[in-house]
Structure formats: C-alpha cells, structure tokens
Amino acid sequence: MKIALLFNTFQDYHRQNVAVDSWRHLKQLFPDVVNLYNIQFKDEEETFINPYNDIPVKFVLSNSQEQIPGATKKLPFMNEMFNTGLDIDCDYFIITNSDVIIMPLLLEVIHNTKNLKALACSRLDIENIDGFQRILAQQIKPVRWEIAGYDTFIFNKQWAEENKKLFQTPYLMGKFLYDVVWAGYMKIYGGNEPLGNGYPPYCFHIHHGISAVTTDCPERDWNHRLTKENDLNVLMSNAMVFNLTENLVRRTPKGAFLVPAPNERIMEKQFFDCMKIDRNLL
C-alpha cells in the first residue's frame, strides 16, 4: 500500500513545524508506505525558500490571488490539491492543513478499514506545546474538539478518480465552508465512514482561535459564493450542518465538545445511511 500526504506549507512557523515533524514521524514509521509532498505555486518555483529540504516540492498550484478580486492572501485552490493527488502513484492520498498534527493511528485505520473510500477528520485542539515529542509522551492538554470543521481528508484513489467531478469546485484552502461541503460528499457518496472526531484522536492542532475562519474577507466570500451557486454543494453543506446542530452539539462541556454523547455515532450513521447516494430505495 502507498499513501501520499499532501499539504501546502507557508514560510516557517511553530505550529506548522510541529505538524511537519508529525508527518516526518509517519514517514519514519512507514518508510515504504508514506510519501510526503509539499504542494506549492507554479509562479514561485524560482524563488521558493524551502525550510523543509527533506520533503519533495511539487509546483503545480495556480496563483489564486490573481483570480479573486481584492484577495488578501495567496491560497491554494482545493480542486488543484485534489487533482494533484490523482496524479501521484498511490493507493490513498491525504490532504491536510499545514498545521495539523497527524497520528500513526490514522494510517492504521486506513490499512485496517475494509473498502475504505473516503474519510473526513476534524481535529482536537490542544494547548501550545514546544514540540512533537510532547504528543508522543502524551503531555498535552485538550482545549476543544473542532466539531464544525474538517482539516484532514483521506481518499481512496480509485474512488476519488471515479468521483472527481464532485471535487472540482475551485474552493480556497483554509476558508469557511469548503471543508463542510467536501465532508458531505465523502459521507454521502463515500460509504458513510464515521467522521474522524472521536477518541483516540487521529489529528491534533495547536489552538490559536478561529478568526481565520470567521473573519469576513474576499476569500471567505469566494467560497460562500461558490457554494451558493451549486445546488449540490448547498445540499452537502446542509446535511453536515444538520448533523452538527442536531447531533454533535450534544457533546459536553458546551463550547469545548470534548465528551461525545452516548448515541452520537448511532445518530450519525442512521442519518447518513438515509442520505447515502447508493442506498436502496423504498
């Protein structure tokens, strides 16, 4: 089995460095299985300064800032990240945010889950740590589960190829709504695998607030408009919002959502089994 891990790093900062060390750890544990790919912008190939010289770089991304009126940031288009995964020799590919710490357990789930097609994962926010070794030593303090958002996406490459039309909306990485829509497609078209938001966690993230998601900006407006213009994208978002507001928010304590409700997984499975595109009709 080959698993490709795709991400887009930005310069050099602490949260990202800890995450990169977690990916390096995966590569060390599974050297013949895991390959890392730093996905960067085509127009920066001659000027890009790479703080992670041991990780290959693919210069394939378009300059989104040139295409979005008033854009304040140069962010990856998610359809280009997805299509890059399709072009890599692998059995599964993972797309993750650059500051998300991924645990070996996620790879074990991929290996052990029969007929895994697609899986969307949230992350457990934790207080600041000085390095990835704190994770391995279990020296962390949870802050909250991010139950409304998804940071890591696992695709069976064959399933992704067969369903690639679902992931061609040119959403921007790191901005509101694209992740919810993607998670909806993965649940409803991809076999209804349980969302990766339970214990033990698959993904961690050093907590730094949610202003990047909630603050109004041209990039956020871009993702919102692309959703509203596509009825199927709206439907995926609505399905995920229903699960959020009727199921996931039952977790305690309120606002931190650290303790799942006893019947959370049952409710999730029943709802998305009903929503599955390949369910048997009455």
C-alpha positions as CSV (number, residue, x, y, z in Angstrom):
1,M,0.0,0.0,0.0
2,K,1.2,3.5,-0.8
3,I,-0.2,6.6,1.0
4,A,0.6,10.1,-0.3
5,L,0.3,13.0,2.2
6,L,-0.3,16.4,0.5
7,F,0.0,19.8,2.1
8,N,0.9,23.4,1.4
9,T,3.3,24.9,3.8
10,F,3.6,28.7,4.3
11,Q,7.0,30.0,5.3
12,D,8.3,28.8,8.7
13,Y,6.3,29.0,12.0
14,H,5.9,26.9,15.2
15,R,2.5,25.3,14.7
16,Q,3.5,24.2,11.2
17,N,6.9,22.9,12.3
18,V,5.3,20.7,14.9
19,A,2.9,19.3,12.3
20,V,5.7,18.7,9.8
21,D,7.5,16.7,12.5
22,S,4.5,14.6,12.9
23,W,4.4,13.8,9.2
24,R,8.2,13.0,9.3
25,H,7.4,10.6,12.1
26,L,4.8,8.8,9.9
27,K,7.4,8.6,7.2
28,Q,10.0,7.1,9.6
29,L,7.5,4.6,10.9
30,F,6.2,3.5,7.5
31,P,9.0,4.4,5.0
32,D,7.7,2.1,2.3
33,V,4.1,3.3,2.7
34,V,4.1,7.0,3.3
35,N,5.4,9.7,0.9
36,L,5.2,13.4,1.7
37,Y,4.5,16.1,-0.9
38,N,4.7,19.9,-0.3
39,I,2.3,21.4,-2.9
40,Q,3.3,24.9,-3.9
41,F,2.6,27.6,-6.5
42,K,3.9,27.3,-10.0
43,D,5.0,31.0,-10.2
44,E,7.2,30.6,-7.1
45,E,9.4,27.7,-8.4
46,E,12.4,30.0,-8.9
47,T,12.0,31.9,-5.6
48,F,10.6,29.4,-3.2
49,I,12.6,29.1,0.1
50,N,12.1,25.6,1.5
51,P,12.5,25.3,5.3
52,Y,11.8,21.5,4.9
53,N,14.5,20.4,2.5
54,D,13.9,16.7,3.2
55,I,10.4,16.9,1.7
56,P,9.8,17.0,-2.1
57,V,8.0,20.0,-3.5
58,K,5.6,20.0,-6.4
59,F,5.0,23.3,-8.1
60,V,1.5,22.9,-9.6
61,L,-0.8,25.5,-8.0
62,S,-2.3,28.5,-9.7
63,N,-2.0,32.0,-8.3
64,S,-5.4,32.4,-6.7
65,Q,-4.7,36.0,-5.7
66,E,-4.6,37.0,-9.4
67,Q,-8.1,35.5,-9.9
68,I,-10.0,36.7,-6.9
69,P,-10.9,40.4,-6.8
70,G,-9.5,42.1,-3.7
71,A,-7.8,38.9,-2.4
72,T,-5.6,39.4,0.6
73,K,-3.9,36.0,0.6
74,K,-2.4,33.6,-1.9
75,L,-4.2,30.4,-1.0
76,P,-4.3,27.0,-2.8
77,F,-7.3,26.0,-4.8
78,M,-8.6,22.8,-3.3
79,N,-9.5,21.2,-6.6
80,E,-5.9,21.6,-7.7
81,M,-4.7,19.9,-4.5
82,F,-7.2,17.1,-5.1
83,N,-6.2,16.7,-8.8
84,T,-2.5,16.6,-7.7
85,G,-3.4,13.6,-5.5
86,L,-4.9,11.9,-8.5
87,D,-1.7,12.3,-10.4
88,I,0.5,10.7,-7.8
89,D,1.3,7.0,-7.8
90,C,-0.5,5.9,-4.6
91,D,-3.4,3.8,-3.3
92,Y,-4.6,6.6,-0.9
93,F,-3.9,10.2,-0.7
94,I,-4.4,12.6,2.3
95,I,-4.9,16.3,2.0
96,T,-4.3,18.2,5.2
97,N,-3.9,21.7,6.5
98,S,-0.2,22.6,7.2
99,D,-0.6,23.0,11.0
100,V,-2.4,19.7,11.6
101,I,-0.6,17.0,13.6
102,I,-1.4,13.6,12.2
103,M,-1.1,10.4,14.4
104,P,0.0,7.0,13.2
105,L,-3.4,5.7,14.3
106,L,-4.9,7.3,11.1
107,L,-2.7,5.2,8.9
108,E,-3.7,2.1,10.9
109,V,-7.3,2.9,10.3
110,I,-6.7,3.3,6.5
111,H,-4.9,-0.1,6.5
112,N,-7.5,-1.9,8.6
113,T,-10.8,-0.5,7.3
114,K,-12.2,-2.8,4.6
115,N,-13.2,-1.0,1.4
116,L,-12.4,2.5,2.8
117,K,-13.4,5.0,0.1
118,A,-13.3,8.4,1.9
119,L,-12.9,9.8,5.4
120,A,-13.1,13.3,6.7
121,C,-11.4,14.2,10.0
122,S,-11.8,17.0,12.5
123,R,-9.0,17.9,14.9
124,L,-8.6,18.1,18.6
125,D,-7.3,21.5,19.6
126,I,-4.7,21.4,22.3
127,E,-2.7,24.0,24.3
128,N,0.6,25.0,23.0
129,I,3.5,22.5,23.1
130,D,7.2,23.0,22.5
131,G,7.5,20.1,20.0
132,F,6.0,16.9,18.6
133,Q,7.7,14.8,21.3
134,R,5.1,16.2,23.7
135,I,2.4,14.4,21.7
136,L,4.3,11.1,21.8
137,A,4.8,11.5,25.5
138,Q,1.1,12.2,25.9
139,Q,2.0,15.5,27.6
140,I,-0.8,17.6,26.2
141,K,-3.9,19.4,27.4
142,P,-7.0,19.4,25.3
143,V,-8.9,22.6,24.7
144,R,-11.8,21.7,22.4
145,W,-12.9,19.5,19.6
146,E,-13.5,21.4,16.4
147,I,-16.8,19.7,15.6
148,A,-17.9,22.1,12.9
149,G,-14.8,21.9,10.7
150,Y,-12.7,19.3,8.9
151,D,-8.9,19.6,8.4
152,T,-7.8,16.3,7.0
153,F,-9.3,14.3,4.1
154,I,-8.4,10.7,3.2
155,F,-9.2,9.5,-0.3
156,N,-9.1,6.0,-1.8
157,K,-7.5,7.0,-5.2
158,Q,-9.7,4.7,-7.2
159,W,-12.9,6.1,-5.6
160,A,-11.5,9.7,-6.0
161,E,-10.9,9.1,-9.7
162,E,-14.5,7.8,-10.1
163,N,-15.9,10.7,-8.2
164,K,-13.6,13.5,-9.2
165,K,-16.3,15.7,-10.6
166,L,-17.6,16.2,-7.0
167,F,-14.3,17.9,-6.0
168,Q,-13.8,20.3,-8.9
169,T,-15.2,23.5,-7.3
170,P,-12.2,25.9,-7.0
171,Y,-12.6,26.4,-3.3
172,L,-9.8,28.1,-1.3
173,M,-8.0,26.2,1.4
174,G,-8.4,27.3,4.9
175,K,-11.5,29.3,4.4
176,F,-15.1,28.7,5.6
177,L,-17.4,26.2,4.0
178,Y,-15.3,24.2,1.5
179,D,-14.4,21.6,4.2
180,V,-18.0,21.1,5.2
181,V,-19.0,20.5,1.6
182,W,-16.2,18.1,1.0
183,A,-17.0,16.2,4.1
184,G,-20.6,16.0,2.9
185,Y,-19.6,14.4,-0.4
186,M,-17.4,12.0,1.4
187,K,-20.1,10.9,3.8
188,I,-23.0,10.7,1.3
189,Y,-21.0,9.3,-1.8
190,G,-18.1,7.6,0.0
191,G,-19.6,4.9,2.1
192,N,-20.5,6.8,5.3
193,E,-17.3,6.1,7.2
194,P,-17.6,7.6,10.8
195,L,-16.2,11.1,11.0
196,G,-12.8,11.3,12.4
197,N,-13.7,13.2,15.6
198,G,-13.5,10.6,18.3
199,Y,-11.1,9.0,20.7
200,P,-8.3,8.3,20.4
201,P,-7.8,11.3,18.1
202,Y,-6.4,10.9,14.6
203,C,-5.4,14.6,14.4
204,F,-4.3,17.3,16.8
205,H,-3.9,21.1,16.3
206,I,-2.3,23.7,18.5
207,H,-5.2,26.0,19.4
208,H,-5.0,29.6,18.0
209,G,-8.6,30.7,17.8
210,I,-11.0,30.6,14.8
211,S,-10.7,34.2,13.4
212,A,-9.2,32.8,10.1
213,V,-12.5,31.1,9.5
214,T,-14.9,33.6,10.9
215,T,-13.4,36.9,9.7
216,D,-15.1,38.4,6.6
217,C,-12.7,38.7,3.7
218,P,-12.8,38.3,-0.1
219,E,-11.5,34.7,0.2
220,R,-14.3,33.7,2.6
221,D,-16.9,35.4,0.3
222,W,-15.4,33.5,-2.7
223,N,-16.0,30.1,-1.0
224,H,-19.5,31.1,0.1
225,R,-20.5,32.2,-3.4
226,L,-19.2,29.1,-5.0
227,T,-21.3,27.0,-2.6
228,K,-24.5,29.0,-3.2
229,E,-24.1,28.8,-7.0
230,N,-24.1,25.0,-6.9
231,D,-27.3,23.3,-5.5
232,L,-25.4,20.0,-4.8
233,N,-22.8,21.9,-2.8
234,V,-25.6,23.5,-0.8
235,L,-27.2,20.1,-0.1
236,M,-23.9,18.7,1.1
237,S,-23.4,21.7,3.4
238,N,-27.0,21.4,4.7
239,A,-26.6,17.7,5.5
240,M,-23.4,18.4,7.5
241,V,-25.0,21.3,9.3
242,F,-27.9,19.1,10.3
243,N,-25.5,16.6,11.9
244,L,-23.7,19.4,13.6
245,T,-26.7,21.1,15.1
246,E,-28.8,18.0,15.9
247,N,-26.1,15.6,17.0
248,L,-22.6,16.9,17.6
249,V,-23.6,19.8,19.7
250,R,-24.9,17.4,22.3
251,R,-21.3,16.9,23.4
252,T,-20.1,18.3,26.7
253,P,-18.9,20.6,28.1
254,K,-20.7,23.2,26.0
255,G,-18.3,25.0,23.7
256,A,-15.4,22.6,24.2
257,F,-17.3,19.5,23.0
258,L,-14.7,17.1,24.5
259,V,-17.2,14.4,25.6
260,P,-19.3,12.8,22.8
261,A,-23.0,12.0,23.6
262,P,-23.5,8.2,24.1
263,N,-25.6,7.8,21.0
264,E,-23.7,10.2,18.7
265,R,-22.2,7.6,16.4
266,I,-25.6,5.8,16.1
267,M,-27.4,9.0,15.1
268,E,-24.6,9.9,12.6
269,K,-24.8,6.5,11.0
270,Q,-28.6,6.5,10.8
271,F,-28.8,9.9,9.3
272,F,-26.1,9.5,6.7
273,D,-27.2,6.0,5.8
274,C,-30.5,7.6,4.9
275,M,-28.7,10.3,2.9
276,K,-26.3,7.9,1.0
277,I,-26.5,8.2,-2.7
278,D,-26.3,4.4,-3.2
279,R,-28.9,3.5,-0.6
280,N,-31.7,1.1,-1.5
281,L,-34.8,2.9,-2.4
282,L,-38.1,2.0,-0.8
